[in-house]
Amino acid sequence: MLKVSIVIAAYNESNRLPQSLEKISAFKSAHPELDLELILVDDGSKDSTWEIIQNSPIVTLKERLLKNRGKGFALRTGAKLATTDLIYLC
C-alpha cells in the first residue's frame, strides 16, 4: 500500500474548505489502495477555518498557527508533521 501525506495550508478558507474536504474524502474512498494522511495547517485564520479543521473526520493531523506566517511557513510546518516518505503540498 502506498502511503502519502497531503499537506494543506489554509488561511481564511471557511467558505471553500468544506467542499475541498468533501472532494478529498471522495478521492480517498475511490482509492483504497492509498494510505492517505491528511495534514491541515491553519495559518492564523480570522474566520471559522480552525473549527472546520477540528471537526473534520478525515483530517489526520492538525496544526494551528496563532498568527499568519505565510503559505510557505505553513506548508513547512505541515511537512514536518508528516509520517510518510511521499508528501504532496497544497
TORSEMAR-359390 format. One record per residue: residue number from 1; residue in one letter; x, y, z of N, C-alpha, C in turn. Coordinates in nm, 4 decimals, padded with zeros to 6 digits. Layout:
BEGIN
- pos|code|n.x|n.y|n.z|ca.x|ca.y|ca.z|c.x|c.y|c.z
- NUM|a|X|Y|Z|X|Y|Z|X|Y|Z;
...
//
This chain:
BEGIN
- pos|code|n.x|n.y|n.z|ca.x|ca.y|ca.z|c.x|c.y|c.z
- 1|m|00.0854|-00.1181|00.0000|00.0000|00.0000|00.0000|00.0896|00.1238|00.0000;
- 2|l|00.0614|00.2153|-00.0887|00.1376|00.3393|-00.0990|00.0894|00.4380|00.0069;
- 3|k|00.1832|00.4890|00.0871|00.1495|00.5861|00.1911|00.1858|00.7266|00.1428;
- 4|v|00.0897|00.8170|00.1512|00.1070|00.9535|00.1021|00.0518|01.0521|00.2044;
- 5|s|00.1283|01.1590|00.2291|00.0791|01.2690|00.3125|00.0385|01.3837|00.2214;
- 6|i|-00.0771|01.4407|00.2479|-00.1234|01.5608|00.1783|-00.1248|01.6721|00.2816;
- 7|v|-00.0468|01.7766|00.2553|-00.0379|01.8898|00.3468|-00.1081|02.0092|00.2828;
- 8|i|-00.2037|02.0653|00.3532|-00.2791|02.1798|00.3037|-00.2632|02.2957|00.4015;
- 9|a|-00.2219|02.4094|00.3485|-00.2160|02.5331|00.4260|-00.3466|02.6077|00.4021;
- 10|a|-00.4104|02.6509|00.5086|-00.5392|02.7184|00.4955|-00.5360|02.8520|00.5699;
- 11|y|-00.5795|02.9554|00.5009|-00.5907|03.0882|00.5624|-00.7247|03.1481|00.5223;
- 12|n|-00.8130|03.1640|00.6195|-00.9477|03.2191|00.5972|-01.0187|03.1460|00.4829;
- 13|e|-01.0259|03.0136|00.4944|-01.0853|02.9295|00.3902|-01.2183|02.8678|00.4327;
- 14|s|-01.2874|02.9281|00.5261|-01.4106|02.8673|00.5773|-01.5172|02.8500|00.4694;
- 15|n|-01.5153|02.9329|00.3661|-01.6149|02.9198|00.2588|-01.5830|02.8057|00.1635;
- 16|r|-01.4540|02.7800|00.1378|-01.4153|02.6780|00.0400|-01.3724|02.5457|00.1005;
- 17|l|-01.3273|02.5461|00.2235|-01.2695|02.4268|00.2848|-01.3659|02.3083|00.2948;
- 18|p|-01.4912|02.3265|00.3334|-01.5812|02.2099|00.3422|-01.5942|02.1349|00.2088;
- 19|q|-01.6050|02.2078|00.0991|-01.6160|02.1432|-00.0317|-01.4859|02.0708|-00.0677;
- 20|s|-01.3735|02.1309|-00.0350|-01.2447|02.0668|-00.0624|-01.2302|01.9375|00.0178;
- 21|l|-01.2705|01.9409|00.1427|-01.2623|01.8212|00.2265|-01.3549|01.7109|00.1755;
- 22|e|-01.4718|01.7485|00.1234|-01.5631|01.6503|00.0638|-01.4984|01.5840|-00.0569;
- 23|k|-01.4324|01.6618|-00.1412|-01.3667|01.6072|-00.2598|-01.2505|01.5156|-00.2211;
- 24|i|-01.1757|01.5539|-00.1211|-01.0650|01.4697|-00.0746|-01.1200|01.3397|-00.0162;
- 25|s|-01.2284|01.3479|00.0584|-01.2907|01.2288|00.1153|-01.3378|01.1342|00.0049;
- 26|a|-01.3983|01.1890|-00.1003|-01.4437|01.1069|-00.2131|-01.3253|01.0414|-00.2834;
- 27|f|-01.2167|01.1172|-00.3005|-01.0965|01.0627|-00.3625|-01.0390|00.9485|-00.2778;
- 28|k|-01.0352|00.9699|-00.1482|-00.9826|00.8689|-00.0556|-01.0670|00.7415|-00.0631;
- 29|s|-01.1972|00.7553|-00.0700|-01.2864|00.6398|-00.0791|-01.2704|00.5656|-00.2111;
- 30|a|-01.2442|00.6416|-00.3179|-01.2297|00.5819|-00.4508|-01.0946|00.5137|-00.4704;
- 31|h|-00.9997|00.5398|-00.3815|-00.8649|00.4840|-00.3945|-00.8214|00.4152|-00.2651;
- 32|p|-00.8815|00.3011|-00.2344|-00.8459|00.2311|-00.1104|-00.7023|00.1771|-00.1110;
- 33|e|-00.6402|00.1746|-00.2275|-00.5024|00.1266|-00.2353|-00.4023|00.2281|-00.1803;
- 34|l|-00.4490|00.3503|-00.1559|-00.3644|00.4552|-00.0997|-00.3920|00.4719|00.0494;
- 35|d|-00.2871|00.4844|00.1249|-00.2990|00.5165|00.2665|-00.2706|00.6660|00.2788;
- 36|l|-00.3770|00.7467|00.2812|-00.3622|00.8920|00.2816|-00.3630|00.9485|00.4231;
- 37|e|-00.2650|01.0315|00.4478|-00.2562|01.1068|00.5730|-00.2828|01.2523|00.5353;
- 38|l|-00.3902|01.3086|00.5870|-00.4272|01.4465|00.5549|-00.3868|01.5384|00.6695;
- 39|i|-00.2990|01.6342|00.6385|-00.2474|01.7282|00.7375|-00.2940|01.8682|00.6995;
- 40|l|-00.3661|01.9348|00.7881|-00.4106|02.0714|00.7629|-00.3469|02.1664|00.8625;
- 41|v|-00.2961|02.2768|00.8098|-00.2350|02.3794|00.8938|-00.3144|02.5083|00.8754;
- 42|d|-00.3745|02.5552|00.9831|-00.4451|02.6838|00.9825|-00.3401|02.7923|01.0041;
- 43|d|-00.3242|02.8778|00.9055|-00.2200|02.9807|00.9072|-00.2702|03.1114|00.9681;
- 44|g|-00.3234|03.1036|01.0911|-00.3672|03.2230|01.1620|-00.4976|03.2816|01.1116;
- 45|s|-00.5887|03.1970|01.0677|-00.7168|03.2435|01.0138|-00.7969|03.3225|01.1154;
- 46|k|-00.8740|03.4181|01.0647|-00.9610|03.5009|01.1485|-01.1068|03.4542|01.1420;
- 47|d|-01.1362|03.3585|01.0522|-01.2728|03.3099|01.0375|-01.2855|03.1727|01.1061;
- 48|s|-01.3781|03.0911|01.0647|-01.4033|02.9625|01.1311|-01.3250|02.8460|01.0691;
- 49|t|-01.2171|02.8751|00.9990|-01.1361|02.7700|00.9368|-01.0909|02.6669|01.0398;
- 50|w|-01.0410|02.7113|01.1546|-00.9911|02.6188|01.2556|-01.1006|02.5254|01.3065;
- 51|e|-01.2208|02.5751|01.3252|-01.3316|02.4915|01.3723|-01.3654|02.3850|01.2685;
- 52|i|-01.3619|02.4207|01.1412|-01.3891|02.3241|01.0346|-01.2829|02.2145|01.0349;
- 53|i|-01.1565|02.2544|01.0497|-01.0471|02.1576|01.0541|-01.0642|02.0635|01.1735;
- 54|q|-01.0934|02.1195|01.2894|-01.1088|02.0381|01.4107|-01.2223|01.9371|01.3996;
- 55|n|-01.3284|01.9728|01.3303|-01.4468|01.8869|01.3226|-01.4465|01.7905|01.2052;
- 56|s|-01.3448|01.7954|01.1207|-01.3411|01.7078|01.0043|-01.2910|01.5694|01.0425;
- 57|p|-01.3680|01.4656|01.0102|-01.3246|01.3296|01.0448|-01.2123|01.2764|00.9561;
- 58|i|-01.1855|01.3406|00.8430|-01.0816|01.2876|00.7536|-00.9444|01.3496|00.7770;
- 59|v|-00.9371|01.4543|00.8577|-00.8085|01.5185|00.8845|-00.7316|01.4342|00.9861;
- 60|t|-00.6117|01.3913|00.9459|-00.5296|01.3057|01.0306|-00.4555|01.3867|01.1365;
- 61|l|-00.3885|01.4932|01.0924|-00.3113|01.5788|01.1826|-00.3510|01.7237|01.1604;
- 62|k|-00.3538|01.8002|01.2692|-00.3972|01.9397|01.2634|-00.2953|02.0261|01.3360;
- 63|e|-00.2716|02.1437|01.2800|-00.1828|02.2391|01.3464|-00.2420|02.3776|01.3288;
- 64|r|-00.2316|02.4581|01.4313|-00.2845|02.5947|01.4244|-00.1732|02.6933|01.4553;
- 65|l|-00.1480|02.7825|01.3613|-00.0536|02.8916|01.3834|-00.1347|03.0093|01.4360;
- 66|l|-00.0902|03.0698|01.5418|-00.1686|03.1765|01.6044|-00.1682|03.3056|01.5240;
- 67|k|-00.0656|03.3247|01.4404|-00.0675|03.4416|01.3519|-00.0273|03.3969|01.2129;
- 68|n|-00.0685|03.4728|01.1139|-00.0402|03.4415|00.9747|00.1093|03.4519|00.9482;
- 69|r|00.1689|03.3406|00.9048|00.3123|03.3357|00.8777|00.3419|03.3163|00.7295;
- 70|g|00.2392|03.2966|00.6488|00.2582|03.2761|00.5054|00.2450|03.1291|00.4673;
- 71|k|00.2100|03.1081|00.3407|00.1846|02.9724|00.2926|00.3083|02.8834|00.3044;
- 72|g|00.4249|02.9349|00.2678|00.5469|02.8541|00.2748|00.5748|02.8048|00.4152;
- 73|f|00.5618|02.8930|00.5123|00.5848|02.8546|00.6524|00.4838|02.7494|00.6958;
- 74|a|00.3572|02.7704|00.6585|00.2523|02.6754|00.6970|00.2774|02.5389|00.6335;
- 75|l|00.3190|02.5358|00.5073|00.3467|02.4080|00.4413|00.4673|02.3380|00.5037;
- 76|r|00.5714|02.4124|00.5367|00.6875|02.3527|00.6039|00.6477|02.2953|00.7397;
- 77|t|00.5622|02.3683|00.8112|00.5135|02.3203|00.9404|00.4401|02.1876|00.9235;
- 78|g|00.3529|02.1805|00.8253|00.2790|02.0572|00.7996|00.3683|01.9440|00.7539;
- 79|a|00.4669|01.9732|00.6692|00.5579|01.8695|00.6194|00.6380|01.8074|00.7331;
- 80|k|00.6704|01.8867|00.8342|00.7441|01.8343|00.9497|00.6598|01.7345|01.0298;
- 81|l|00.5269|01.7458|01.0191|00.4372|01.6548|01.0909|00.4146|01.5237|01.0159;
- 82|a|00.4473|01.5215|00.8884|00.4195|01.4050|00.8039|00.4943|01.2816|00.8527;
- 83|t|00.4291|01.1681|00.8431|00.4902|01.0422|00.8839|00.5182|00.9508|00.7656;
- 84|t|00.5028|01.0014|00.6438|00.5279|00.9227|00.5232|00.6483|00.9792|00.4483;
- 85|d|00.6968|00.9040|00.3516|00.8090|00.9489|00.2706|00.7641|01.0344|00.1526;
- 86|l|00.6409|01.0169|00.1089|00.5879|01.0911|-00.0047|00.4913|01.1977|00.0471;
- 87|i|00.5253|01.3243|00.0214|00.4454|01.4371|00.0726|00.4015|01.5245|-00.0434;
- 88|y|00.2699|01.5496|-00.0515|00.2123|01.6379|-00.1530|00.1723|01.7683|-00.0829;
- 89|l|00.2267|01.8802|-00.1299|00.1978|02.0096|-00.0683|00.0948|02.0863|-00.1495;
- 90|c|-00.0071|02.1409|-00.0804|-00.1124|02.2184|-00.1475|-00.1206|02.3562|-00.0881;
//
